[in-house]
Amino acid sequence: MLYKLPAHRFAELAALIEANHSYDVPEVIAADITHGSDRYLRWIDAETTG
């Protein structure tokens, strides 16, 4: 599963996944977006902040 959200919300999401996942150690990782189209990056920002 892939979640897209601002970096400052990573700890919140990681805690939710780890608390609810059936695996002893679920894979919870982050990948920084270093490049992308302006339109897409604006869309991500609009969809994940509020």
GIFEN-V303055 format. One record per pair of residues at least 6 apart in sequence whose ideal C-beta (glycine too) atoms are under 6 Angstrom apart, sorted by sequence separation. I is the first residue (numbers start at 1). GAP is how many residues later the second one is. D is the distance in whole Angstrom. If there is no record, write none. Layout:
I | GAP | D
I | GAP | D
This chain:
17 | 9 | 6
3 | 10 | 6
17 | 11 | 5
14 | 14 | 5
10 | 20 | 5
4 | 40 | 6
6 | 42 | 6
5 | 43 | 5
